[in-house]
């Protein structure tokens, strides 16, 4: 039996009231696992005892970023984007029900298996670009694209983009200023806090593809915070020339010259489908665990 640490136990006191509210609102809800517990939010894995349907619930105080995710996902319906199932709020907290996705996040796959083949990466990347193209067409930018927020669903051979808490509406010709995202995936203009939006997602796509193909980041923290436009030459000795070309187009320092997601979809590396079907079968044959095992903090414990 696993023991809950004293720190976690004390944090749970804060979340006791909203949990009671959740289970009162959803009486058929069965708690399965605690996925994340921070002062900012609580994430749990659940099942409906009547329907056996699995869901993920996020709970956060009012005034946080969770309403950004609700606003964004409520306008979206795409096979490669996590679905919003329900949400509500009371005077203190926001409750969000999301679809449960069996599988693993891409960063775990890369950490365990090393660099992915170009064929596997292309299958994943095409779906990701499709999702971002759709997102941008709806007037939203993600602002936190990274392999940690991309889940590979072993049942469907599809990826799902998750975690839209940092998403934002954008307007062509107007700038955003919030420095949102994870350092290794932040574009130069986001670090300068002056960007429109879609171009920063394109940069993050380039970093993501680089990570999938090399299992490394393209640039160090020092380079990213140096405020210089002179970065080292990318090192990708085992990648094809078309793959390198695409990544370089996505990692252009000048945002105006950087590839858009529509240009990515037309690139020759994306359109090359040779051996892709066999490659995804090989990836699927790897032992695929539930993605939430990675972020699991505590297993449910109950005294008989």
Secondary structure, 3 states (H helix, E strand, C coil): CCCCCHHHHHHHHHHHHHHHHHHHHCCCEEEEEEEEECCCEEEEEEEECCCCCEEEEEEEECCCCHHHHHHHHCCCCCCCECCEEEEEECCCEEEEEEECCCCEEHHHHHHHHCCCCHHHHHHHHHHHHHHHHHHHHCCEECCCCCHHHEEEECCCCEEEECCCCCCEECCCCCCECCCCCCHHHCCHHHHCCCECCHHHHHHHHHHHHHHHHHCCCCCCHHHHCCCCCCCCCCCCCCCCHHHHHHHHHHCCCCCCCCCCHHHHHCCHHHHCCCCHHHHHHHHHHCCCCCCHHHHCCEECCCCC
